Structure formats: C-alpha cells, structure tokens
Amino acid sequence: MFSKSPSPPTRLRRLVRSAQRLMRDADGTLGIIFSLTLVPIVLLMSATIDYSSNNAMRQRVQDALDAAVLAGASSSNPTTTSSQRISTAQQTFNSSIGQDGRFVTSVSFTVDATTAKVTGNATTERTSLISSRLAPAMHQAYTASALPMANLVRALDVVLCVDATGSMWNTLSAVQNNITNFKTNLDTAISAAGYRPFDRTRVRVIYYRDYGGNGLFNLPTYSWYCNLYKSYYGFSSCPVSGADLGDAQPLASSNFFDMSIPGQLSNFTTFVSGQSAYGGGDAPESGLECLWTAMNSSWTQKGDALPTGAKVTDVFPVISIYTDAGAHPPNFSPSVQNPAYPAAMPRSYADLLSQWNNSSIIDQSHKALLFYGNPNTEDDYYFGYPSAWDTIKTWPNFSNPASLTSANNDFITALARGIIGTGNHRLTN
C-alpha cells in the first residue's frame, strides 16, 4: 500500500510554520546578544554622566564657598565680630548654592581670633545615576579662606641689580630719572592693572661691573705673555695682577631706602646720582656676584612693624637685573684673584641656587627674579664660557618680562609688569 503524498498547499503551510519557528528562535538569540551588549554601554554612559555632573557641581559648590568667605571677610571695620562674619558667610553660601544645596551634607565657617581670617568647609554627597547598588555615592570636600583687607599689610622690597659698565649709561639714566617718584609711579602702574598697591615700598640699588675683566689684561693670552715676562726678566709676578685685572669699583651698593620717607628718598637720590657708567671691556661682567649680594639683602620679614605701627603679613622680595651682557660663571679665575672679591661668594651654580631656595635667606612665598635684557646672550668670546644667565634663567621664579630697551624707555611700567606677573603674588583680597 502506498501512502498519499501531502498536497502542495499543505507542504507550503508546513514550510511557513517552520520559517516562523526559526524566526522566533533567531529573535531570541539576537535579543540576548543585544541585552548583554547594552548593559556595559549603559553603565559606561551613566558613569560618564556621573563624572561630568559631579565635576560641574564641584565647581559650583567651590564658587559658592569662595563667595561666602570673601563676603564674611569683606568688612575692614575692626569692630566687626566673628559672629557677624560667620552669619554673612552662611547667608552668602545659602543664596549662592542654588539647587546644589540638596547635595550639601555639611557646611561650617570659622574666624581666626587673631587675624580675623574667615575659613569655610563643606562636604557633599551625590547618589550615582546608575544605581546605589552598582556604584557608590560620590563624596567631596571643599575648603576656602579669606583675610579682611585691613589685616593684609604687604611690604615690597626691590633690589635693582644694574650693570654699570660703559655701554649701560641709558639704564643708569633711567634709574636716576625714576627715583624721585618711584613709589608714586609704581603704585599708579599697579593700580592701573587692577591690583591694590603695596603698603610699603623699599628700594636698594647695586651697581656691578667686573672683578676680573679689565679689557686687554683679562684676555686668555695675557697669562701666556705674563709667563714669558716672568721667565725673561726673572720676576716672580706679572706687572698686572689681582685687583688690576678688574674694574676700579666692581660693586657699589646702597642700603634699602623707604620710598615713602622724604629723608631716605633724598639720601637714595644722592647715592644714585653719584654713579656713572664705565669699565667692562670683555663683555661678560660680574653679574652673579651682584645677584648673590642682592639675595643676602636685609629683607623685610613677616611681623615687622611699619612706621604706622601695622605688622607686615606678606613680604615680596624682588631682584631685578638690568644688563646688555652675559655674566662670568662661578669661580671665574681672574675675578677670584681680585683681593676685593667676596670670600663667601658661592663657587658653583648648585651652591648659589641653594641660597636662592633657602627660606632663611629670602622668603620663598613671593620671591621674584626679573631679568631685563637677553638671558640667552652668549658673548664670552675671550674665554668661551657660556653666559651664566643661561643657567640662571632656569631657576624658579625667574622671568624675562621685558627687554632692556623697554625698561630704559618705561622703567616703572616694565618693573610693575614683572612684579605682578611672577611668582605667587597675592595682590588682591
């Protein structure tokens, strides 16, 4: 007996049903694959949003806290109480925090009994957008502080290290022409840049030439002629040596003069007026010796009392160098031969730098080393040494704010630009 074959319509219906089952099975597989892929994508997107949102919130909360302490410290009235400052800070924070306030878990303000400095501390907690089970909440801490203007007493000490060799007469004239109105013009330049002037300004000038650079006698060939001279004549020394190798006055320095005291200003003007440009001859000069002498100045110290009775809270030691030439390296032989050479002068760059970085010699918070000239000058064509300024320009807080020509043409503006633009200068409140 033969079985009857299915009719074509029946076979078609079976084929359709088989295809439908296959489609259902494929959809399930694709669904599983898509779900597994989607999970890390969603987690990554959520984590990115969390990170971005928390960073944006952190900046807004920090801004609110900064505004709060500044508001609390804004009163310069000595009768303002700590409670009043804290109340003002809290009110300012509450009005500034906006919708981020729901994330703030704590905020507090304190006032230092001695300085009246207002300090604020805050913390925030923000739940992850992903899930509290999959990602922990983000905790952040904030702090800010501000001093009342009345309690900030800033003292600026500027040492002008001026190359006084023959080609520098323009700079010497610029110094002479600006001494009388030095503080007034500097205050004006600083105010024009949006900063509060210093409470006291003192200036010291050190004119430098060369301990061992008296033209012809400083040439390397001189030592060869010297030896020939001694051998031929049977002498034990050369006709020119020691102090004769350098300029007649390799270093001439003043004390610090307070620019707001008429008597000191008059004495300072007399000192500056008595200087003239001469000497040199071999291009590099004794610039490092001037820098070292400047570093060891009698700087104003925090806590010193001004003539007004106010105690200094911030000191700004600034060394400003003016030159059109390079500088001899440490332990330069012709210089060291000079009997007038300072015995304590460091004989290596490392020792000189260690003094620049020594807080017992110069305050480290606001120190500045300003250079007016070209620190890349390589002009030691007699001895072949690289200019010492090539090393000094790598020191911390060194800057080259203007050219020597700019300093000569607008002395105070160029100096103000350097003072404002270098180091950690807290000139605003």
C-alpha positions in Angstrom: 0.0 0.0 0.0 1.3 3.3 -0.9 0.9 6.4 1.3 -0.6 9.5 -0.1 1.8 12.4 -0.6 0.9 15.8 1.0 -0.7 18.2 -1.3 1.2 21.4 -2.3 -0.8 23.7 -0.1 -0.1 21.5 2.9 3.6 21.5 2.2 3.6 25.3 1.9 1.8 25.7 5.2 4.4 23.5 6.9 7.2 25.4 5.3 5.8 28.7 6.6 5.4 27.4 10.1 9.0 26.1 10.1 10.2 29.5 9.0 8.2 31.2 11.7 9.7 29.0 14.4 13.2 29.7 13.0 12.5 33.5 13.1 11.3 33.2 16.7 14.5 31.3 17.7 16.7 33.9 15.9 14.9 36.8 17.5 15.6 35.3 20.9 19.3 34.8 20.3 19.7 38.4 18.9 17.8 39.7 21.9 20.1 38.0 24.3 23.2 39.2 22.5 21.8 42.8 22.3 20.9 42.8 26.1 24.4 41.6 27.0 26.0 44.3 24.9 23.6 47.0 26.1 24.5 46.6 29.8 28.1 47.8 29.7 27.2 50.6 27.2 24.5 51.9 29.7 27.0 51.6 32.6 29.7 53.5 30.7 27.3 56.2 29.7 26.0 56.6 33.2 29.5 56.7 34.7 30.5 59.4 32.2 27.4 61.4 33.1 28.1 60.9 36.8 31.7 62.1 36.4 30.7 65.1 34.3 27.9 66.1 36.6 30.0 65.8 39.8 32.8 67.9 38.3 30.3 70.6 37.3 28.7 70.5 40.8 32.1 70.6 42.5 33.0 73.9 40.7 29.6 75.4 41.6 29.9 74.5 45.3 33.5 75.7 45.4 32.4 79.0 43.9 29.7 79.4 46.4 32.1 78.7 49.3 34.6 81.2 47.9 31.9 83.8 47.6 30.9 83.1 51.2 34.3 83.5 52.8 35.0 86.6 50.8 31.7 88.1 51.9 32.5 87.2 55.5 35.9 88.9 55.3 34.8 91.9 53.2 34.3 94.2 56.2 37.5 96.1 57.2 35.9 97.5 60.3 37.8 96.3 63.4 34.5 96.2 65.4 33.0 93.6 63.1 32.6 90.5 65.3 33.3 86.9 64.4 29.6 86.0 64.7 28.7 88.7 62.2 31.3 87.4 59.7 30.1 83.9 60.1 26.5 85.0 59.7 27.4 86.9 56.5 29.3 83.9 55.1 26.5 81.5 55.8 23.8 83.8 54.2 26.0 84.2 51.1 26.6 80.5 50.8 22.9 79.7 51.1 21.9 82.3 48.5 24.7 81.1 46.1 24.4 77.3 46.3 21.1 77.1 44.4 19.8 73.6 43.5 23.1 72.0 44.6 22.0 72.7 48.2 20.3 69.3 48.2 23.7 67.6 47.9 25.4 69.5 50.7 25.7 67.3 53.8 27.6 69.9 55.9 28.9 73.4 55.8 30.6 75.4 58.6 32.5 78.7 59.0 35.2 79.7 61.5 37.0 83.0 62.2 40.6 83.2 63.4 40.7 85.2 66.6 44.0 86.9 65.8 43.8 87.6 62.0 40.0 87.5 61.5 40.6 85.1 58.6 37.3 83.5 57.6 37.6 79.8 56.7 34.8 77.7 55.3 34.5 73.9 55.0 31.8 71.9 53.2 31.0 68.4 52.1 28.6 67.0 49.5 27.1 63.6 48.7 25.6 62.7 45.4 24.0 59.4 44.5 25.1 57.8 41.3 22.7 58.0 38.3 23.4 54.3 37.7 22.2 52.8 40.9 23.2 53.0 44.5 23.7 49.2 44.4 26.0 49.3 41.3 28.0 52.4 42.2 28.7 54.1 45.5 27.7 57.7 46.2 30.2 60.4 45.4 31.6 62.2 48.4 33.5 65.5 48.0 35.1 68.0 50.4 35.7 71.7 49.9 37.6 74.5 51.7 38.2 78.2 51.3 39.6 81.1 53.3 40.0 84.9 53.0 41.6 87.6 55.1 39.9 91.0 55.7 41.6 93.8 53.7 42.5 95.7 56.9 44.6 92.7 58.0 46.7 92.4 54.9 49.9 94.5 55.1 52.2 94.0 52.1 55.8 95.1 52.0 57.7 95.2 48.7 61.5 95.2 48.7 63.1 95.7 45.3 66.8 95.3 44.6 67.9 96.8 41.3 71.0 94.9 40.1 72.3 97.3 37.4 75.2 96.5 35.0 77.1 99.8 35.2 79.8 99.2 32.6 80.4 101.6 29.8 77.5 100.7 27.5 74.8 100.9 30.2 74.5 104.7 30.6 70.9 104.6 29.3 69.8 102.3 32.1 71.7 104.3 34.7 69.9 107.4 33.5 66.5 105.6 33.6 67.1 104.7 37.3 68.2 108.3 38.1 65.1 109.7 36.4 62.7 107.5 38.2 63.9 107.5 41.8 62.1 110.7 43.0 58.6 109.5 42.0 59.4 105.8 42.3 56.7 104.8 44.7 54.0 107.1 43.3 54.5 105.9 39.7 54.8 102.2 40.8 51.5 102.5 42.8 49.8 104.0 39.8 51.1 101.3 37.4 49.9 98.5 39.9 46.5 100.2 40.4 46.1 100.5 36.6 46.5 96.7 36.3 43.7 96.2 38.9 45.7 95.5 42.0 46.0 97.2 45.3 49.4 99.0 45.8 51.8 97.8 48.5 51.7 99.3 52.0 55.4 99.9 51.9 58.0 100.0 49.1 61.7 99.9 49.7 64.4 100.0 47.1 68.1 99.1 47.0 70.4 99.6 44.1 73.6 97.5 43.4 75.7 98.7 40.5 78.1 96.0 39.2 81.0 96.0 36.8 83.7 93.3 36.8 86.0 91.9 39.4 88.2 90.3 36.7 87.5 91.9 33.3 89.7 94.9 32.7 89.8 94.7 28.9 93.2 93.7 27.5 94.6 92.3 30.8 91.7 89.9 31.0 92.4 88.2 27.7 93.5 84.5 27.9 96.7 85.4 26.0 97.7 87.7 28.8 98.6 84.7 31.0 100.9 83.5 28.2 102.6 86.9 28.0 102.8 87.0 31.7 104.7 83.8 32.0 107.0 84.9 29.2 107.6 88.1 31.0 108.4 86.4 34.3 110.7 83.9 32.6 112.6 86.5 30.6 113.1 89.0 33.4 113.3 86.5 36.2 110.4 88.1 38.1 108.1 86.3 40.4 104.9 88.1 39.3 103.4 89.9 36.3 103.2 93.7 36.2 99.4 93.5 36.2 97.6 91.0 38.5 95.0 90.8 41.2 92.9 93.9 41.6 94.4 95.4 38.5 92.5 92.8 36.4 89.1 94.2 37.4 87.3 97.5 37.4 88.1 100.2 39.9 84.7 99.7 41.6 83.4 96.2 40.7 80.4 96.6 43.1 78.8 99.6 44.5 75.7 99.1 46.7 73.2 101.1 48.8 71.1 100.1 51.7 67.3 99.7 51.4 65.5 103.1 51.3 61.9 103.5 52.2 60.3 105.4 49.3 57.6 107.0 51.5 60.1 108.7 53.9 61.4 112.0 52.4 64.7 111.9 54.2 65.5 108.4 53.0 64.4 109.3 49.5 66.8 112.2 49.5 69.7 110.1 50.6 68.9 107.5 48.0 68.7 110.1 45.2 72.1 111.3 46.2 73.6 107.8 46.0 72.1 107.1 42.6 73.1 110.5 41.2 76.8 109.8 42.1 77.0 106.7 39.8 78.3 106.6 36.2 78.8 104.0 33.5 82.4 102.9 33.0 84.6 99.8 32.9 84.0 96.3 31.5 85.8 95.7 28.3 85.5 91.9 28.0 81.7 91.7 27.6 80.8 89.3 30.4 80.6 91.0 33.8 80.3 90.0 37.4 76.5 89.6 37.4 76.4 86.6 39.6 78.2 88.5 42.4 75.6 91.2 42.2 72.8 88.5 42.3 74.4 86.9 45.3 74.8 90.2 47.1 71.1 91.0 46.3 69.9 87.7 47.7 71.6 88.4 51.0 69.9 91.8 51.5 68.3 92.8 54.7 64.8 91.9 53.5 61.6 92.9 55.4 60.3 90.0 57.5 56.7 89.0 58.2 55.7 90.5 61.5 58.0 93.6 61.1 56.3 96.8 62.3 55.9 99.6 59.8 56.3 103.3 60.8 52.4 103.3 61.1 52.6 100.5 63.7 51.0 98.0 61.4 52.5 94.5 61.3 53.6 93.1 57.9 51.6 90.0 56.8 53.1 89.5 53.4 56.6 90.2 52.1 57.6 90.5 48.4 61.4 90.2 47.8 62.2 91.1 44.2 65.6 91.1 42.5 65.6 93.0 39.2 68.6 92.6 36.9 69.4 95.1 34.0 72.2 94.2 31.6 73.2 94.1 28.0 75.9 91.4 28.5 76.5 87.9 29.8 77.9 87.0 33.2 81.0 85.1 34.2 80.4 81.6 35.6 81.0 80.9 39.3 84.7 80.7 40.4 85.9 82.6 37.4 89.7 82.7 37.9 90.5 86.3 37.0 87.7 87.5 39.3 88.7 85.3 42.2 92.3 86.7 42.0 91.0 90.1 42.9 91.7 90.9 46.6 88.3 92.6 46.8 86.4 89.5 45.7 83.8 88.4 48.3 85.2 85.4 50.1 81.8 84.0 50.9 80.6 84.1 47.3 79.5 80.5 46.2 81.9 78.8 43.8 79.3 76.7 42.0 75.8 77.1 40.5 74.4 74.5 42.9 75.6 76.4 46.0 74.2 79.6 44.5 70.8 78.0 43.8 70.6 76.5 47.2 70.8 80.0 48.7 68.1 81.3 46.3 65.9 78.4 47.6 66.8 79.0 51.3 63.9 80.5 53.2 66.2 81.8 55.9 67.9 84.0 53.3 64.9 85.0 51.1 61.2 84.5 51.7 60.0 81.8 49.3 56.3 82.6 49.1 56.5 85.7 46.8 60.2 85.9 45.6 60.8 87.0 42.1 63.9 87.2 39.9 63.2 89.7 37.0 65.6 89.9 34.1 65.7 92.9 31.7 67.9 92.0 28.8 68.6 88.9 26.8 69.3 85.9 29.1 70.3 83.9 26.0 73.3 86.1 25.2 76.4 84.1 24.6 79.2 86.8 24.3 82.1 85.4 26.2 84.3 85.4 23.1 87.5 85.6 25.1 87.2 82.5 27.3 84.5 80.6 25.6 82.4 80.0 28.7 78.6 80.1 28.2 76.9 83.1 29.9 75.9 82.4 33.5 72.5 83.8 32.7 71.8 80.7 30.5 71.8 78.7 33.8 70.1 81.3 36.0 67.1 81.6 33.6 66.2 78.0 34.7 65.8 79.0 38.3 62.3 79.0 40.0 60.5 82.4 39.9 62.8 83.7 37.1 61.1 85.7 34.4 62.1 88.0 31.5 59.1 90.4 31.5 60.6 93.0 29.1 63.7 93.9 27.0 66.4 96.2 28.3 65.2 98.8 25.8 61.6 98.6 27.1 62.9 99.0 30.7 65.0 102.0 29.7 62.1 103.7 27.9 59.4 103.0 30.5 61.3 101.9 33.6 58.4 101.7 36.1 55.9 100.1 33.8 58.3 97.3 32.9 59.1 96.8 36.6 55.4 96.7 37.6 54.7 94.1 34.8 57.4 91.9 36.2 56.3 92.2 39.9 52.7 91.4 39.1 53.4 88.6 36.7 55.9 86.5 38.5 55.6 84.2 41.5 52.7 83.6 43.9 51.8 87.3 44.3 48.7 87.7 46.3 48.0 91.3 45.4 44.2 91.2 45.6 41.8 90.5 48.5 
